[in-house]
Amino acid sequence: MNSYDCTKTALSIRHSACRRLLATALTLTLLGFGAKSFAQPIKVAYASLVAGQIAVWIAKDGGYLSKRGVDADLIYIPATTATQALIAGEIQLAQVTGVSTAGAILSGADVRIIASVQNKLAGSIYARPEIKSPEQLKGKRIGISRFGALSDTAVSIFLDHYGLKRGTDVAVIQMGGLPEVITALDKGAIQAGFANPPLSIRARHLGMKELFDLNSLGIDLQQTCLTVTTKYLREHRPVVKSFVEAYAEGLHRFMTDRDFSIQVMKKYLRLNDKELLDDAYAFYSERLEKIPYPTIKGIKFILNDMAAKHPQAKTTAPESFVDLSVLQELDQSGFFKQLWKN
């Protein structure tokens, strides 16, 4: 082989090696680009520091959202404020109460419930030790998180149940959040307030007494639900569908993996008390839905309760407050059957 042939062969080898390197680099670049473009950065609010919010926490910390390409930033925003942020487009989804959602829809907001993990009213009214009966609350103050929130509805139900007039017999005071209700009880700023696990256990540790168990009423009510604007659902349906899938997987993990669930609650609730965490898990593992369908009966109860403030609630169809299309699509595909097959 002459020098010309040797040079030609060397150049051919170099060119071939360069082509392979370029092909590899291009493949890696495209793969990286594909992963980033699929991941949808969204902000998701959870409305309360109680263990009933667990589904969205596990969807995130269990890796189910990232597995489906959804990059979600979870933010604690109290219910009514979360719904306002959703309407303003500051967040993309919100896990809130049916009460705040219904109020927003009746006021003209373009929001819908797309899933619901808790369809019965749950919680209790706790009081300071000197309050022995509901009747002794006359002339006293009872605490809620915010007006228009679930705790507001729960307190109204409690007062009606005992024939106490809101504002006349008992002053209803908004504290900003449910942890603040317990703090105010402890300091004597209020004489009673709404609580559910783990805050109910904290109230007991502080010497408060359970005045009334709202669970005993068996009221159908959308207590913890997933909401979105119809505009976002229409324009980003694949993202919402992926989120609901991860949300359902988080719910499944909660029901089937107690130890992991308690670790997640410990993180988000910032609790180290084993009794509080065990009680919260026991309470909600019996009350959350396996398949997160909202109930029309639960929405109807909320509308009836709101009729005094929103006259249109009497004539508005409860079905118009939900969009079940994503859940139905997943159901028809066999997703839930496969998820719960064991």
C-alpha positions in Angstrom: 0.0 0.0 0.0 1.5 3.4 -1.0 1.4 6.5 1.1 -1.6 7.9 -0.7 -3.7 4.8 0.1 -2.5 5.0 3.8 -3.6 8.6 4.0 -6.9 7.8 2.4 -7.6 5.0 4.8 -6.7 7.1 7.9 -9.0 9.9 6.8 -11.8 7.4 6.2 -11.4 6.0 9.8 -11.4 9.5 11.3 -14.5 10.5 9.3 -16.3 7.3 10.4 -15.3 7.9 14.1 -16.5 11.5 13.9 -19.8 10.4 12.4 -20.3 7.9 15.2 -19.5 10.6 17.8 -21.8 13.1 16.2 -24.6 10.5 16.0 -24.2 9.7 19.7 -24.1 13.3 20.7 -27.2 14.1 18.7 -29.1 11.1 20.1 -28.2 12.2 23.7 -29.3 15.7 22.9 -32.6 14.6 21.5 -33.3 12.3 24.4 -32.6 15.1 26.9 -34.7 17.5 24.9 -37.5 15.0 24.8 -37.5 14.4 28.5 -37.6 18.1 29.3 -40.3 18.9 26.8 -42.5 16.1 28.2 -42.1 17.2 31.8 -44.8 19.8 32.4 -43.8 22.3 35.2 -47.0 23.0 37.1 -47.9 24.4 40.5 -50.4 22.5 42.6 -52.0 23.7 45.9 -53.1 21.6 48.8 -55.5 23.4 51.1 -54.9 22.2 54.6 -52.3 20.8 56.9 -54.2 17.7 57.7 -53.5 14.1 56.7 -56.5 14.0 54.3 -54.3 15.8 51.8 -52.1 12.7 51.6 -52.9 11.6 48.0 -51.2 14.6 46.3 -48.2 14.3 48.7 -47.6 10.7 47.9 -48.1 11.3 44.2 -45.1 13.7 44.5 -42.9 11.9 47.0 -43.6 8.4 45.7 -42.3 9.4 42.3 -45.6 8.8 40.5 -45.7 12.3 39.0 -42.2 12.3 37.8 -42.7 8.8 36.4 -45.4 10.3 34.2 -43.4 13.3 33.2 -45.2 15.8 35.4 -42.9 18.2 37.2 -45.1 19.5 40.0 -44.4 22.0 42.7 -46.7 21.5 45.7 -47.7 24.6 47.7 -49.7 24.9 50.9 -52.4 27.5 50.3 -55.6 27.6 52.4 -58.8 26.5 50.5 -60.5 29.7 49.6 -57.2 31.4 48.7 -56.1 28.3 46.7 -59.3 28.5 44.6 -58.7 32.2 44.0 -55.1 31.4 42.8 -56.5 28.7 40.6 -58.9 31.1 38.9 -56.1 33.6 38.5 -53.9 31.1 36.7 -51.2 31.3 39.4 -51.5 27.5 40.0 -52.8 24.8 37.6 -54.5 22.4 40.0 -55.8 22.6 43.6 -56.7 20.0 46.1 -59.3 21.9 48.1 -62.8 21.4 49.5 -66.0 21.1 47.6 -67.3 24.0 49.7 -64.8 26.6 48.4 -65.1 25.2 44.8 -68.9 25.4 44.8 -68.8 28.9 46.1 -66.4 29.9 43.3 -68.6 28.3 40.6 -71.7 29.9 41.9 -69.9 33.3 41.7 -69.2 32.6 38.0 -65.7 31.0 38.2 -64.7 28.5 35.4 -63.7 25.7 37.8 -64.6 22.1 38.0 -64.1 19.1 40.4 -62.3 16.4 38.5 -61.7 13.9 41.4 -62.6 13.6 45.1 -60.8 11.4 47.7 -63.1 12.2 50.6 -66.8 12.3 50.1 -68.2 12.4 53.7 -68.0 15.2 56.3 -65.2 14.3 58.8 -63.9 16.1 61.8 -65.0 17.2 65.3 -65.8 20.3 67.3 -63.3 20.7 70.2 -63.8 23.0 73.2 -61.9 24.3 76.1 -62.3 22.1 79.3 -64.6 24.5 81.0 -67.2 24.1 78.1 -69.2 21.0 79.1 -72.0 21.2 76.5 -72.8 22.9 73.2 -75.3 25.1 75.0 -72.5 26.6 77.1 -71.1 28.2 73.9 -73.8 30.9 74.0 -72.0 34.2 74.1 -68.7 32.6 73.3 -66.4 32.3 70.2 -65.9 29.4 67.9 -62.9 29.2 65.5 -62.7 28.2 61.8 -59.9 28.4 59.3 -61.6 30.9 56.9 -65.1 32.0 55.9 -66.2 29.9 52.9 -64.0 27.0 53.9 -65.0 23.5 54.9 -64.5 24.3 58.6 -67.0 27.2 58.2 -69.6 24.8 56.8 -68.9 22.2 59.5 -69.3 24.8 62.3 -72.6 25.9 60.7 -73.8 22.3 60.6 -72.8 21.9 64.3 -74.6 25.1 65.4 -77.8 24.2 63.5 -77.8 20.7 65.0 -78.0 22.2 68.5 -80.3 25.1 67.6 -77.6 27.8 68.2 -77.7 30.9 66.0 -74.6 31.8 64.3 -73.5 35.4 65.0 -76.3 35.8 67.6 -75.6 33.0 70.1 -72.1 32.2 69.0 -69.5 34.4 67.2 -67.7 32.6 64.4 -64.1 33.7 64.1 -61.8 33.0 61.2 -58.2 32.2 62.3 -56.4 31.7 58.9 -55.8 28.0 59.1 -56.7 24.9 61.1 -53.4 24.8 63.1 -54.2 28.4 64.1 -57.6 27.2 65.4 -55.9 24.9 67.9 -53.4 27.5 68.9 -56.2 30.0 69.6 -58.0 27.4 71.6 -55.0 26.8 73.7 -54.5 30.5 74.4 -58.2 31.0 75.2 -58.8 33.4 72.3 -61.7 31.1 71.3 -63.7 28.6 73.3 -64.3 26.0 70.6 -63.2 25.2 67.1 -63.1 22.7 64.2 -60.4 20.0 64.1 -59.6 16.8 62.3 -56.5 14.4 62.6 -53.8 15.0 63.4 -54.9 18.3 64.9 -57.7 16.7 66.9 -55.1 14.6 68.8 -53.1 17.8 69.4 -56.2 19.4 70.8 -56.6 16.5 73.2 -53.0 16.7 74.3 -53.6 20.3 75.1 -56.5 19.4 77.4 -59.4 20.2 75.0 -62.5 18.1 74.9 -64.4 16.7 71.9 -67.7 18.5 72.1 -69.3 16.9 69.0 -68.2 14.2 66.5 -69.3 15.4 63.0 -68.6 12.0 61.6 -71.6 10.7 63.5 -73.9 12.6 61.2 -72.9 10.6 58.1 -73.2 13.6 55.8 -72.3 13.2 52.1 -70.1 16.2 51.3 -67.1 16.7 49.0 -64.5 17.3 51.7 -61.2 16.9 49.8 -61.3 17.1 46.0 -59.1 17.9 43.0 -60.1 20.9 41.0 -59.0 22.6 37.7 -60.2 25.3 35.4 -62.0 24.0 32.4 -59.7 26.2 30.2 -56.6 24.4 31.6 -58.3 21.0 31.3 -59.2 21.7 27.7 -55.7 23.1 26.7 -53.6 20.7 28.8 -55.7 17.5 29.0 -52.7 15.1 28.7 -51.0 16.8 31.7 -54.2 16.6 33.8 -54.8 13.0 32.8 -51.2 12.1 33.8 -51.7 14.0 37.1 -54.9 12.1 37.9 -53.2 8.8 37.2 -50.3 9.7 39.6 -52.9 11.0 42.1 -54.7 7.7 42.0 -51.4 5.8 42.4 -50.6 8.0 45.4 -54.0 7.1 46.9 -53.3 3.4 46.3 -49.9 3.7 47.9 -51.5 5.3 51.0 -53.9 2.5 51.4 -51.3 -0.3 50.9 -48.1 1.1 52.5 -48.6 2.4 56.0 -45.0 3.0 56.8 -44.2 5.0 53.7 -47.4 7.0 54.2 -46.5 7.9 57.8 -43.1 9.1 56.6 -44.7 11.3 54.0 -47.2 12.7 56.6 -44.3 13.3 59.0 -42.6 15.5 56.3 -45.6 17.6 55.2 -47.2 17.9 58.6 -43.8 18.5 60.2 -44.7 16.1 63.0 -42.6 13.6 64.9 -45.3 12.5 67.4 -45.9 8.8 66.7 -49.4 8.8 68.3 -50.5 11.8 66.1 -49.3 10.1 63.0 -50.7 6.7 63.8 -54.1 8.3 64.6 -54.1 10.3 61.4 -53.3 7.2 59.3 -56.0 5.1 61.0 -58.6 7.9 60.6 -58.1 8.6 56.9 -57.3 5.0 55.7 -60.9 4.2 56.6 -62.4 7.4 55.0 -60.6 8.0 51.7 -62.0 6.6 48.4 -60.1 3.9 46.5 -61.4 5.3 43.2 -61.7 9.1 43.5 -65.1 9.8 42.0 -67.0 12.7 43.5 -70.6 12.2 44.5 -73.6 14.3 43.2 -75.2 13.8 46.6 -72.3 15.4 48.3 -72.4 18.4 46.0 -76.1 18.7 46.4 -75.7 19.0 50.2 -73.2 21.8 49.7 -75.6 23.7 47.3 -78.5 23.3 49.8 -76.3 24.7 52.5 -75.3 27.7 50.3 -78.7 28.6 49.1 -79.2 31.3 51.7 -76.1 33.2 50.4 -76.4 32.1 46.8 -80.0 31.9 45.7 -79.0 30.4 42.4 -77.8 27.3 44.3 -81.4 26.2 44.5 -81.7 25.8 40.7 -78.2 24.9 39.7 -77.6 21.3 38.7 -75.0 19.6 40.9 -73.8 17.7 37.8 -72.5 21.0 36.4 -69.9 21.3 39.2 -67.9 18.3 38.0 -66.1 17.1 35.0 -65.8 13.3 35.2 -64.3 12.8 31.7 -60.7 12.1 32.9 -61.9 9.6 35.5 -64.2 7.9 33.1 -61.5 7.6 30.4 -59.2 6.0 32.9 -62.0 3.7 34.2 -62.9 2.6 30.7 -59.3 1.9 29.9 -59.0 -0.5 32.9 -56.6 1.7 34.7 -58.3 1.4 38.1 -59.0 -2.3 37.8 -55.3 -2.9 37.1 -54.2 -0.6 39.9 -56.4 -2.4 42.5 -56.2 -5.9 41.1 -54.3 -7.2 44.1 
